[in-house]
Amino acid sequence: MKKTACGNPNSAYHPTLDHIRPLSAGGCDVPENIIICHRDTNEEKADHFPHWKANGAHYHARRVKGSRVEYEIIED
């Protein structure tokens, strides 16, 4: 992703920050819980957790062993 795309709503990348575990579901604002993703993917995932569908695929988040805030995203 090009650095100039960040914060630019007219970019073809439409980058946004997404909380893997949403704040509404007890997630927190730490780097381990945040990913950069396309705006449309972020909207499709919304506040779904730990299972969601985006881009025509099913995903789930699994907590990384030994961590309270880091998740691994797995495609089902």
C-alpha positions in Angstrom: 0.0 0.0 0.0 1.3 3.4 -0.8 1.9 5.7 2.1 0.1 8.5 0.3 -3.0 6.4 0.2 -3.4 6.7 4.0 -6.1 9.2 4.9 -7.0 9.8 1.3 -10.6 8.8 0.7 -10.1 9.2 -3.1 -7.3 6.6 -3.2 -8.0 3.3 -5.0 -6.9 1.5 -1.8 -9.4 3.3 0.5 -7.3 2.2 3.6 -8.9 2.2 7.0 -8.0 1.0 10.4 -10.1 -1.9 11.7 -10.3 -3.3 15.2 -10.1 -7.1 15.0 -12.0 -7.3 18.2 -14.3 -4.3 18.0 -14.4 -1.8 20.8 -18.1 -2.6 21.2 -17.2 -6.2 22.0 -14.5 -5.4 24.5 -11.6 -4.8 22.2 -9.0 -2.1 22.8 -6.9 0.5 20.9 -3.6 -1.4 20.8 -1.5 -2.2 17.7 -2.1 -5.9 18.2 -5.8 -5.4 17.8 -5.7 -3.1 14.7 -5.2 -4.0 11.1 -5.2 -1.9 7.9 -7.9 -2.9 5.5 -9.9 -1.7 2.6 -12.8 0.6 3.6 -15.4 -1.8 2.0 -14.0 -4.8 3.9 -14.1 -2.8 7.1 -17.7 -1.9 6.5 -18.6 -5.5 5.7 -17.0 -6.9 8.8 -18.5 -4.1 10.9 -18.7 -5.2 14.6 -18.9 -9.0 13.8 -16.5 -11.0 16.1 -15.1 -13.6 16.3 -16.8 -14.9 13.1 -17.5 -12.7 10.1 -17.9 -12.8 6.3 -16.0 -10.3 4.0 -15.0 -10.3 0.4 -17.0 -13.5 -0.2 -15.1 -15.5 2.4 -15.7 -16.6 6.0 -13.2 -15.7 8.7 -12.7 -16.1 12.4 -10.3 -14.6 14.9 -8.4 -16.7 17.4 -6.5 -15.2 20.3 -2.7 -15.7 20.1 -1.6 -18.0 22.9 -0.2 -16.1 25.8 -1.7 -12.7 24.7 -4.8 -11.0 25.9 -5.2 -8.6 23.0 -3.5 -10.1 19.9 -5.5 -12.2 17.4 -4.8 -14.4 14.4 -7.3 -14.1 11.5 -8.1 -17.5 9.9 -10.0 -18.0 6.7 -12.6 -20.8 7.1 
